[in-house]
Amino acid sequence: MNLKEVYSNIPPGCNWFVKYQIANFLKETDVRKQINRPLMKFEELIFNFDKDQGKIVSRIYKILLNSTSLPSVSLKICWETELNIVMGTGIPSNNRYSIEWEQVFHQIPFTSISRNIQEHGTKVLQRWYYTPLRLQHIIKSGNKFCWRRCGEIGSLLHMWWSCPLLHKFWDEIFIEISNIIGQPLEPRTELALLNLFSGENRFIKQKTLISLLLVSARLVIAANWKKCKLHFINELET
């Protein structure tokens, strides 16, 4: 069977090459012996299956749905460095993650049942959005300065928070949230970007509402990611 015939049997929208890679990976019995590096979490799950029991796809899917694993420690370190904070002092038994980092990660699916909001939270946490600075490192050429033409370097923190063109926007956002919840809410970077409340128990009954409002603000920024002229407040009100 040639590649044309293989491709003709694959449903539209499916990457046939990736499909056959996965199929071959699942069928191969001695793949593990060929891997000379530490196994990834997903590989461990697959290799620990008793393939004679069948329904491997359903079982993998169930494990993924119930997974409580956290992102890599390096991601936590990146955020702590970027925000110039330390996420909590409580350390679970694995000595890798602070309690606050666990809360940041696990609150993503519970902020809303909307898949779009959950996807956005995951993208922000995983630092998915490309910035001028990051693209310059990848392409090795191009402009590392903010797309909004403020004249400053377009780092991740800059594009989400510290750009001068965003100052009024975030000030207005926190003023409006304070008015809605009936008490002052201090603008903080970790709260705006990660919904990290840092032990502020006075907002415990309003965390979901505050988180949704901050998600709405971030979605407006994401929708205008490369635009020079910003009309954030008017757009957010609509």
N, C-alpha and C positions, 0 to 999 in steps of 0.2 A: 504494500500500500504506500503510495507516494504522499507527499505533504498536501497536495491538492485534494486528494481523496480524504485524508484525515481531517482537513479543515472543513470539508463539506458535511461531515457528520457532527460537527460541533454546533450547538444552538447559537443563534445570533447574540452578540455581546459577550460571548465567553472566549477567554484567551486560551486557545487550544494548546499552546506550548506549556503554559503554566499547569493546565489540567493534566497533561500527560506527565509532567514532572511530579506532581502530587501523586498521581496514580502509580507511577513507577516507584516512588518513595515508599508508598504503603505496601506494595507487593514485594519489594526487595527484602530478603531475610537477613542479609549480612551488611546492610548499610551502616549499622552502628560501628562495625569493625573498621570501616573506612574513614570514619570521622576522627581526626586527630586533634580535636579541640573540645572544650567543655560543651556539653549539650545545652541548647536553649530550652526554655521551659516547655515550649510546645513540643519539641522533639522528645523530651522526657515523657510527656503525657502519651505520645504515640507509642513509644517503645515499651511502655509499661502495660499496654493493652494486651489482653489475650485475644489474638486475632481469630482464634477458632470459634469464639462466641459470636462473631459477626456483628453487624450494625455498628461498625467502627465510626462512620461519619456521624450518626446520631449520638453516639457516646461522646465523641470529641466536642460536638456542638453543645451538648448538655454541660460538659465541663467548662467550656468557654463562657456559657451563660452564668454559671455559678462561681466563676473564678473570682478570688479575692486578692490575687497577686497585685503588687504595686509596681509602678514604673521603676526604672533603674535608679540606683543611688546617685549616679552622675546627674540625672535630671534634677533631683532635689538640690544638689550642690550648685547647679547652674542657676536655679531660681534664687537660692540664698545669696549667691554672689551678685546676681543682677539687682536684687532688691536690698542688699546689704542688711540682711536679717538672719537670725537663726530660728528655725522653726521648732520651737518648743524645747523642753528639757526632758520630758518623759520619753524613755527609750524602751520599745518592746523587747521581747526576749531575743530577737534576732540581731539586736544591736546595730541595726542599719537605718531604721526609720523612726522619726519622731512621731509622737501622737498627732501633732498638728498636720504633719505631712499626710498621714493616713486619712485624716478628716478632709483635707483638701481633695484627695484622690477619690474618696468614696462618696462625697457629696454630689459629684457630677451627675450620676443617674437619678438622684432624688430631688434635684432642684425643680425639674419639670418632667412630665411624661412625653413632652415633645422631643422627637428624635433630632430635630434641627438644633434645639438648645443643648441637648446632650452632646451632639457632635461638636458644636462650637466649644463647649467646655473642655472637651478632650483635646481639641486642636490647640487651644490656648495653653493648656497644661503641658502638652507635648512640644510646645514651641514650634508649631507647624507652619505658622505664617512666615513667609519670606520677607526679609528686610533688605534695604540697600546694602548694609554692611555685610550681611550674610551672602548676598548674591555676588558681591565683589570678591569674597573669599573663594566662591565656587568658580566663577567665570575668570577670575584673575584680571579682569579689566572692567571698566565701567565706573559708575559714580556711586560712592559710598554715602553720599549726603542725602538727607531726607527728601522724599519725593514731594513734600509740601513746600519745598523751596524756602525753608526757614534758615538754611545755611549751616545746620548742625548735622553731625554724623547720625545716620539712621539706624541706630541699634534697636533691638527688640523693645527695650524699656522706653526708648525715645518715641517709637512709633505708636506705642500704646498709651504712654502716660506723660512723659516729660517734654514733648514737643511744645514750644510756646503757643502754637495754634490750638492746642488742646486744653490749655490752662482754664480758659473761660468755660469750656465745655464741661470739664470735670467739676469745676466749682459749682456750676449750675445743677449738675446731676446730684451732687451731695446736698445742695440746698433743697432741691425738690424732694429727695428721699427723706431728709430731716422733717420737712413739712408733712409728708405723708405718714410717717411713723410717730410724729408728735414729740420727738426728742432729737437733740443735735447728734449728727453722725459725722465724726471727723474724717476728712479725706485722707486715706492712706493707700499707698500703692498696692500692698499685698491684699487689701480688701477689694480694691477696684478690679484687680486682674485675676486673683485666685479665690475670691470670696473667703479669705482667711480672716476670721474675726479675732484671733489672738486672745482668746479667753474672756472676751467682753460678754459676760453673762446677762447684762441688762438688755441685750438684743435677742435673747434665746427664743422668745416667742415670735420674733419678727424676722428671723434669719432667712426663711424661705422667700418672704416678700422682698427683703433687701437684695438677696441673691438674684432674684428674677429681674429686678430693676437694674441691677448692675450688668446682668447678661444683656439686657436690652440696649444699654449704653455701649457695650463692647460690640454688639452686632452692628450698630450704626457705624462705629469706627471701621469695622471690618468691611462693611459695604462701601466705604469711601477710602479704602486702603491706599490707593495711588492717586487720589484726587488732590489738586492743589487748592481749590476753593472749597471751603467747608461751610455748610449750613446745618450743623449738627442739631442744634436745639429745635429748630423748626421741624426737622425730619423726625426727631425723637417724639415730638408731641403728636405727630400724625400716626 
